[in-house]
Structure formats: C-alpha cells, structure tokens
Amino acid sequence: MLTAFLLLPEKNRRRRHKQMAAALLYFLLAGTAAAAPADHEVCSLPGLSKQPGFRHYSGYLNVEDGKHLHYWFSESQNSPASDPVVLWLNGGPGCSSLDGLLTEHGPFLVEDDGVTLRQNQNSWNKIANMLYLESPAGVGFSYSDDGAYATNDSEVSMLNYLALKEFFRLYPELSANQLFLMGESYGGIYVPTLAERVMEDDALNLQGVAVGNGMSSYELNDNSLVYFAYYHGLLGSRLWSRLQKSCCRHGRCDFHRNPDVDCSAALADVQDVVYGSGLNVYNLYAPCPGGAPRRFSVERGQLVVRDLGNFFIHHEWTKMWKKKLRGLAGRETPVRLEPPCTNSTPATRFLNDPHVRSALNVDARAPDWTVCSAEVHLNYGRVYLDVRKQYLKLLAALKYRVLVYNGDVDMACNFMGDEWFVESLNQQVEVSRRPWVYENEDGRQVGGFVKEFTNLAFLTVKGSGHMVPTDKPLAAFAVFSRFISKRPF
C-alpha cells in the first residue's frame, strides 16, 4: 500500500494524504464517543407512573459560536440498532420541538395538570429512533453564550446541519442508520433547506424528507387561504365579490402582493374574519381552548402575544401590526409568544419544574421554557419565501422519498396552498389522486386523499388541523409508518 502511494503523482499524493488525515481525524473523534453519552441518559423522568422500557436521552449539541441546542432523543421501541433515525423540527419560527414530543407524537404526552405524563400508544418511536431538536438558539432550553438570538433561514439550516453532525458524533452506533428529516409548519422552510446541506454529505444516510402542514410558499399560502376561507363559508358573497373585483385580473387573483388599495381593504376584512374573529386558525372545526383570545393580553406581568404573523406578510395591514408588536416588545414588560387557540400551559408547567429540568440535564444557563420565543421570532430573517429550488434539487437526485402532508381543516398552512406547491414542481404522476385508508377499531377508514409522483407524494388527512398527530393520532401513525418503510400510501 505504501509503495502504491509513493508511485502516485505528487498532486494525487497530496490529495490522498488529506483524505487519509481526514479519515484519521474522524476515527479519533468517533473514538471519543463509542456509544450513546451516558451522562445524557434520562434515568428517571418525573410524571411517569413507571419508567419506559426503552432508553431516552436529553442534553446539548454544542455547535459554532457558543450556541447550545437542546435535544431529547428516544430510542426506538422496536429495534434501535437498525431502525431509522428521524429528526423532528417544529416551526414558528421560534417554537420548540418539545411541543411536538409532548403533545403530538412523542412517547409521553403531558396531561392537563402539567404534572403527569401518559404513555402514547401511537408514539412514533415505536418504529423509529426519534430526535427532537430545539432550534435555533433561544428556543426552549437552547441558548447562546452571548445571549444574542437574531438569526435567519440560512444560519439556522447550517446550525441544524452542524447539530446533526454532532448528534452522530455522540451516537456513532447510529451513523449508518437510515435518516429522515421531518417537520411541521415553519418546518416547511427548516426541513428542505437542511436537506439541501445533508444530501451533500455522504457520511449521512439521508433517505427522505416529510413536511406536515408546512410553509412552502408564502405566495401560494396567501392566495389559497382566501379561497379556502370562501369555500368553507367564512367570507360571504359580498366580501367575495369585492375581492374578485379588486384583486383579480384576467382570470387570475393576486391576494399576496397586490398594490390595489381596494384589494388591501378587502384583504384586511379577510384577516379579521380568519384571524381576529375567534376561529381556531389551526383547526377550523375545533373549539378555541380557553375561548376566543384577544391578540394581546397581560398575564402575570407578561405581555402575551397570540400570533405568529405568517399571513399576508406583504400586506400593509400585517406590516403595521408587526411594527406595533416590535414596539411592545421593546418595553420593560417581558413578552411571551403563544400560538392562538392552543394551550401550552401543561407543557410549560411540566418542563419548568426543577426536577424535570434536572432529569433532562438542562443547563442552569438555559432560560425558562416557553412554547415559542418572542425574541427569536421578532428578530428572525426570512430568507426563503418559497423552497421550490430545494425540493427540485432533492427530486433530481432520484433517490429520496419526499412527502408533503396536510390536515385538511388547517388555515395556518392550508392544504390547497401546499397542493398547489407540489403541483408546481411538475413531476411525473405515478398514481392519480385517490382516497387512502387505514385501520381503526371500526374497521377500514378513509384517512384522506393522496396523489403520488415519482419519489414524491401529496397527502391530506381528513378532519385534521395543523397538528395532525394530535388531531388524528392513528391516521398520522399510519402515514408515518408507510413513509419511513417506503410502502405505498
């Protein structure tokens, strides 16, 4: 081998030397973490009547510039050594992925008392190793040494990539396992921009990506929301006529970036109905927990803002509201950001219990846990207004499975906008739109509708809102299991 190496041209020898040095460095780094980090293991989690039969870990993935991203990792209940690793990211931007763990598809779901947990019979870790990452720094228990939390889409995708690399350094026994990237809501931006980096790294065994009720295109989300609202009886014929007259030209309606003042006035009325009337924006047909909330309120000395501000971002009404919000956030009164018509009190109470923080190995420098960070959200730079380029890059590789799924009664990221987005990718249709079915205690049920393209599927979950696993846990588990096992839907 040495003789063959010396016979190489000088340029090739230098390149081969660098490759060997890199391989040696990786071997040495991997040798420092021969197995899962014992000091991250959660040995006794408060709130459980009995501890689980699988291992789970909580700690920090330390990345560049003194940023410490908190994670909670649950081994698969099936075969952790060979089952896929699934990274889960909630959205916001600025909201915690532990909300997905504790209220959607994690192994433990928090009870209303905020003290006890119950086992989730439809937990996704029954068949996969589940990694929940609180990202970016400033979200949940994640923090930065300098306390600066202004960031943007590009920086977050890089830090999430570095966190993933650090995870596999700490858990090298899982580095060869299949890897899937999944997310929800603003995860529609997080996931494909992260996948664009991961697919370039041969050390990561990426197999596919899936996004639930994701923000894929602001333009399509805005335009489709108006149709969604009208088709569901929210707007009325008079307002619809105003919209058609002022926002539509030559058979095409622009509700996203329309300069017409009459169109803007009509869209302000749409926003009042959809977002200000007390409807549950995350599930049109579900009640609003706690009653229809005001957009601003004061609770226990904190200004509570119930809005994530992702609608009609180019509309003057929205810009004025965001300016007002930033002004309020500049006051001495602390600001807490809460998604409207959701109840984060149980998770907040549970995660801020000192015994829970200790069990989860939360650093003393970490802030109190909140479901969404107002500071991160208000200082976040939205670089990507659509992620078509990232999806086309993934699909062009011809080796990744891609799923876009939507609860069909969500108004935050409605199914029409995401269906239009998938159609805009112009992929070859393999299976025409059809019902998909799953089994429950009443037998075979229609779960929604699915249309399949080459390596890509768009799927709806009937009767579900923004958080599909919360509203339809059994149907969501069926979709998840078929996705990661690469079975037809």
ZITACOR-V532018 format. One record per backbone hydrogen bond with DSSP energy under -1.0 kcal/mol. CO is the residue of the C=O (numbers start at 0). NH is the residue of the N-H. If there is no record, write none. Layout:
BEGIN
co & nh
CO & NH
CO & NH
END
This chain:
BEGIN
co & nh
0 & 4
1 & 5
2 & 6
4 & 7
8 & 12
9 & 13
10 & 14
11 & 15
12 & 16
13 & 17
14 & 18
15 & 19
16 & 20
17 & 21
18 & 22
19 & 23
20 & 24
21 & 25
22 & 26
23 & 27
24 & 28
25 & 29
26 & 30
28 & 31
29 & 32
36 & 39
37 & 40
39 & 57
44 & 47
46 & 116
54 & 74
55 & 41
56 & 72
58 & 70
60 & 68
65 & 144
66 & 62
67 & 142
68 & 60
69 & 133
70 & 58
71 & 131
72 & 56
73 & 129
78 & 81
78 & 82
83 & 128
84 & 179
85 & 130
86 & 181
87 & 132
88 & 183
90 & 94
93 & 372
95 & 98
96 & 100
97 & 101
98 & 102
99 & 103
99 & 104
100 & 105
101 & 109
104 & 123
106 & 119
108 & 117
110 & 113
115 & 110
117 & 108
119 & 122
122 & 125
123 & 126
124 & 76
128 & 85
129 & 73
130 & 87
131 & 71
135 & 138
138 & 141
142 & 67
143 & 146
150 & 380
151 & 155
152 & 156
153 & 157
154 & 158
155 & 159
156 & 160
157 & 161
158 & 162
159 & 163
160 & 164
161 & 165
162 & 166
163 & 167
164 & 168
165 & 169
166 & 170
170 & 173
171 & 174
173 & 176
177 & 84
178 & 206
178 & 207
179 & 86
180 & 209
181 & 88
182 & 211
183 & 186
184 & 187
184 & 214
185 & 188
185 & 189
186 & 190
188 & 192
189 & 193
190 & 194
191 & 195
193 & 197
194 & 198
196 & 199
197 & 200
200 & 203
203 & 205
204 & 178
206 & 400
207 & 180
208 & 402
209 & 182
210 & 404
211 & 184
213 & 215
215 & 386
216 & 220
217 & 221
218 & 222
219 & 223
220 & 224
221 & 225
222 & 226
223 & 227
224 & 228
225 & 229
226 & 230
227 & 231
228 & 233
229 & 232
235 & 239
236 & 240
237 & 241
238 & 242
239 & 243
240 & 244
241 & 245
242 & 246
246 & 253
248 & 251
251 & 248
259 & 263
260 & 264
261 & 265
262 & 266
263 & 267
264 & 268
265 & 269
266 & 270
267 & 271
268 & 272
269 & 273
270 & 274
271 & 275
278 & 280
279 & 282
280 & 410
281 & 465
282 & 285
287 & 290
294 & 305
296 & 303
298 & 301
301 & 298
302 & 335
303 & 296
304 & 337
311 & 314
314 & 318
315 & 319
316 & 320
317 & 321
318 & 322
319 & 323
320 & 324
321 & 325
322 & 326
323 & 327
324 & 328
325 & 329
327 & 330
333 & 302
335 & 304
343 & 347
344 & 348
345 & 349
346 & 350
347 & 351
349 & 352
352 & 356
353 & 357
354 & 358
355 & 359
356 & 361
357 & 360
362 & 365
370 & 95
372 & 376
373 & 377
374 & 378
376 & 379
378 & 150
380 & 152
380 & 382
384 & 217
386 & 390
387 & 391
388 & 392
389 & 393
390 & 394
391 & 395
394 & 397
400 & 208
401 & 456
402 & 210
403 & 458
404 & 212
405 & 460
408 & 283
413 & 417
414 & 418
415 & 419
416 & 420
417 & 421
418 & 422
419 & 423
421 & 424
422 & 425
427 & 453
430 & 451
433 & 449
435 & 446
437 & 444
439 & 442
442 & 439
444 & 437
446 & 461
447 & 435
448 & 459
449 & 433
450 & 457
451 & 429
451 & 430
452 & 455
454 & 401
455 & 452
456 & 403
457 & 450
458 & 405
460 & 407
460 & 463
463 & 408
465 & 467
466 & 470
467 & 471
471 & 475
472 & 476
473 & 477
474 & 478
475 & 479
476 & 480
477 & 481
478 & 482
479 & 483
480 & 484
481 & 486
482 & 485
END
